[in-house]
Amino acid sequence: MRIDRDKAIESRLKAYELDPYNDFLSAMTAGTYKYSLNNEEKAFEILDKILAKTPGANWCSRQKSLFLSDSPYGEIGKSFIILHKALQKDPNDAVHLEWASGYAQMLDLI
C-alpha cells in the first residue's frame, strides 16, 4: 500500500482544524508545518497558542523543546525552561525528566 504524502498532510491539517486546542494534534501539526511544509513560523505559532492556554502541555512542550534544540545554534537553555515548566505540571513524566536532565547536563547545571 502506497501512502499519499499530500493526502496525509491534508488529513492532519483537517484534524487540527476540527480540534485546534488538542495538545497531541497541535504538536503533530506543528511538526508537519516545520518538516513537511517548511513553515517554521506557523509551527511555532501553533505551539505557542497551546502553551499560552495550557502551560506545560505535554506534547506541545516536547515539540517546542525539540524544535528549539534542533535549531542551527541550539537553544538548549530555552528548551530546558520549557521542560522545567512542564515538569512543574507533571513531575513524574518520564520523557520530560529524561530530556530536561539531558539539557541540564549540556548546560552544566548538574
Secondary structure, 3 states (H helix, E strand, C coil): CCCCHHHHHHHHHHHHHHCCCCHHHHHHHHHHHHHHCCCHHHHHHHHHHHHHHCCCCHHHHHHHHHHHHCCCCCCHHHHHHHHHHHHHHCCCCHHHHHHHHHHHHHCCCC
